[in-house]
Amino acid sequence: MIVFLIIIAVFVLMAFLRFGVALEYSEGGFEARAQIGFLSIRVYPPKKEKIKKKKEPKFKMPGSLKEITDMLPAIKETLSRIRRKLLIKRLAIHYTAGGADPSDIAMAFGAANAGLSTILPLLEDNFKIRRRDFRTLADFESDQHKIYINAAASIAVWEALYVIFALLPLLSATKGKAGIRNEE
């Protein structure tokens, strides 16, 4: 009986520990890492083989905006499930407006600023955000709009099980897109 109570107590204590996730979307595609304490495990995309990596630059290039907009329904579903349960430690969104016509770039730049100023209050009403970094840029030499997203969040272990089922559509939507653009 005492062993049973000890096991239950350990599970209850573990359930209140925080489990973290770090997400990044850049030119290299979507990457997700699970974090528990100082341990960080790459979850998506899975490693294929061990290759010596070059030192990564401090600033990563943004990825295509269209790929992110294709994932919005799955992202919306996931966020609706974890509302007020998630602590967002870091949220960085860097949008770069690009294209052939300078007036179109200026319009996209203004629309991005308006969109970010609309989204920020919605995010702050639904989530606890510690550190935020929103930037909009205009690139007159680029032929397309780009976006870079970097986020880190944590949730209690008992709430994480609920979220895992919500993330499955998001991961299946990005399957096969990560790592393709870096192969040249």
Steps between C-alpha positions, in 0.01 A plus 500: 500500500783740586675421170178576314466837678863586423446420131189716490683784676785483247254511208316795654827691551612422144168623364566847638848526346523726195576362157630740234495522124712720274372556148675671212400566141766640270653446159602150609138402574314417818689372804364393839693415816369360827658641815500354848733692729836535324428208269393590147387231255436559131148381424441617143644446243655173611876464450583287198871451551784660687665766287760747619320830527648832410462768763155650448475875447348705781226636272302242306335582170120511502294239318213532254183664631274270293612188691403659831162619370427145384554382860275766660188279545701237690677770704165660588357166614808431714498843663130480579562180696782640715359842575605634844695179572811598309774733622678657202854579609613646167312601184688653207339571164707674232308575179674618183290648222644436155397508138559666166290814551614745771144619561386141561787457746397817683136383516605157631729666756214718626257208504749292699537774761122533524464122529762472772340781698168315473639157590706607801202593724326175404809299593544684828133444591528126443858418604758612753791642294826588674718628214386612156688620192294608198673657200394594151749572226482601134740329258496656154741238364297193601237353270271360772370563851688316775440427866713380789334365815674394820298404806562325829218393726443277799205314642436271794557132419138402567383765250760395241325172423194697393714717272685215329182384331437857382847524340462193278319687215767774505789254471329304223441828308874574499618144436760488227552879482780530755852486366404502130607858431849459645602229255685683221 
